[in-house]
Amino acid sequence: MVTLLRQWHLPVRAMVYRDDERADALRSQGAEVVAGDLTRPDDVARVLDGAGRMLFLMSVSPSYLQATATVAMAARAPELWMPW
């Protein structure tokens, strides 16, 4: 998805759990990479700050439902989560 969006010259901010070689691969495509945890409202709000759209992609895991709810709440009402 990052490759396609960058081919269209669209800005991409990608949230990663670990800043590792996979994050480096996203950077090499021109994405802004931010490390964070999708289950932490402050992390999600920080990454969404200033974004007009978002795409939620996460592997199914034990925290999938919690992450889905956290992202939905932060996207819908960012003022509730942003501490700044």
Secondary structure, 3 states (H helix, E strand, C coil): CHHHHHHCCCCCEEEECCCCHHHHHHHHCCCEEEECCCCCHHHHHHHHCCCCCCCCCCCCCCCHHHHHHHHHHHHHCHHHCCCC
